[in-house]
Amino acid sequence: MRVLFLVKGDPFSWRCHEALRVALALGINHEVFLVFLKDGVYALTKWKPEKLLIQGFEKLLENMGYVNVKLFVEDLSAEERGLKKEDFAVDVEFVNIESVKDMLASSEAVLVW
């Protein structure tokens, strides 16, 4: 089963952390596409969550490589925020909105965070 996660909210709330945690768990048995768009792209940058006294995502992101989770960043969202590939803390694939639409159409479940 293919599951699409759309993470569009800022990384400072519980939603982003939960999206990553659930995606990691589902990635054990399913194909998971984790797409970051709008302010969600900040979750994958080299920000310092500990300075805001919140838990970071390093361990969750580190473990995505061990399960069937693929990370994507919507290119226009990154561009609008002045972010380039080197601004991201992990290796991500940039995709355009048409690719996101294709993922949406081919997924059996979609979760928006």
C-alpha positions as CSV (number, residue, x, y, z in Angstrom):
1,M,0.0,0.0,0.0
2,R,1.3,3.5,-0.9
3,V,0.7,6.2,1.7
4,L,1.3,9.9,1.0
5,F,2.1,12.3,3.8
6,L,1.8,16.0,3.0
7,V,3.6,18.1,5.7
8,K,2.7,21.7,5.2
9,G,2.8,23.2,8.7
10,D,5.8,24.7,10.4
11,P,8.2,22.4,12.3
12,F,7.6,24.0,15.6
13,S,4.4,22.2,16.5
14,W,3.6,18.6,17.5
15,R,2.1,17.9,14.1
16,C,5.4,17.7,12.3
17,H,7.0,15.4,14.9
18,E,3.9,13.1,14.8
19,A,3.9,13.0,11.0
20,L,7.5,11.9,11.0
21,R,6.9,9.3,13.7
22,V,3.8,7.8,12.0
23,A,5.5,7.8,8.6
24,L,8.4,6.0,10.0
25,A,6.1,3.3,11.6
26,L,4.1,2.9,8.4
27,G,7.3,2.7,6.4
28,I,8.0,-0.7,8.0
29,N,5.2,-2.4,6.0
30,H,4.2,0.1,3.4
31,E,5.6,2.4,0.7
32,V,5.5,6.0,2.2
33,F,6.1,9.2,0.3
34,L,6.8,12.1,2.7
35,V,6.3,15.4,0.9
36,F,7.2,18.7,2.6
37,L,5.6,21.8,1.1
38,K,4.8,25.4,2.2
39,D,6.3,26.0,5.7
40,G,6.8,22.3,6.1
41,V,10.0,22.5,4.2
42,Y,11.7,24.2,7.2
43,A,11.4,20.8,9.1
44,L,14.2,19.4,6.9
45,T,16.6,22.4,7.2
46,K,19.5,22.8,9.5
47,W,17.5,24.7,12.1
48,K,18.3,24.3,15.9
49,P,15.2,23.1,17.7
50,E,17.0,22.8,21.0
51,K,17.4,26.6,21.1
52,L,13.5,26.7,21.2
53,L,13.5,24.0,23.8
54,I,11.7,21.5,21.6
55,Q,12.7,18.0,20.4
56,G,14.5,17.8,17.1
57,F,13.8,15.3,14.3
58,E,17.4,14.1,13.7
59,K,16.8,10.5,15.0
60,L,13.5,10.1,13.1
61,L,15.0,11.4,9.9
62,E,18.1,9.2,10.4
63,N,15.9,6.1,10.6
64,M,13.9,6.8,7.4
65,G,16.6,5.2,5.4
66,Y,16.0,1.9,7.2
67,V,12.4,1.7,6.1
68,N,10.4,2.3,2.9
69,V,10.1,6.1,3.3
70,K,11.1,8.6,0.6
71,L,11.6,12.3,1.4
72,F,10.5,15.0,-1.1
73,V,10.5,18.7,-1.0
74,E,8.2,20.7,-3.3
75,D,10.6,22.9,-5.3
76,L,8.5,26.0,-5.5
77,S,8.0,26.0,-1.7
78,A,11.7,25.8,-1.2
79,E,12.4,28.5,-3.8
80,E,9.8,30.9,-2.3
81,R,11.6,30.6,1.1
82,G,15.1,31.1,-0.4
83,L,16.1,27.5,0.4
84,K,18.6,25.5,-1.7
85,K,19.7,21.9,-1.6
86,E,22.6,22.7,0.7
87,D,20.2,24.3,3.3
88,F,18.7,20.9,4.1
89,A,20.0,18.6,6.8
90,V,19.2,15.4,4.9
91,D,19.3,14.3,1.3
92,V,15.9,15.1,-0.3
93,E,14.6,15.0,-3.8
94,F,13.0,18.1,-5.1
95,V,9.8,17.6,-7.0
96,N,7.4,19.9,-8.8
97,I,3.7,20.3,-8.0
98,E,2.8,18.0,-11.0
99,S,4.8,15.2,-9.4
100,V,3.0,15.8,-6.1
101,K,-0.3,15.5,-8.0
102,D,0.8,12.2,-9.5
103,M,1.8,10.9,-6.0
104,L,-1.6,12.0,-4.8
105,A,-3.4,10.1,-7.6
106,S,-1.4,6.9,-7.1
107,S,-1.6,6.8,-3.3
108,E,-4.2,4.6,-1.5
109,A,-4.1,6.9,1.6
110,V,-3.2,10.6,2.1
111,L,-2.5,12.2,5.4
112,V,-2.2,16.0,5.6
113,W,-0.2,17.5,8.5
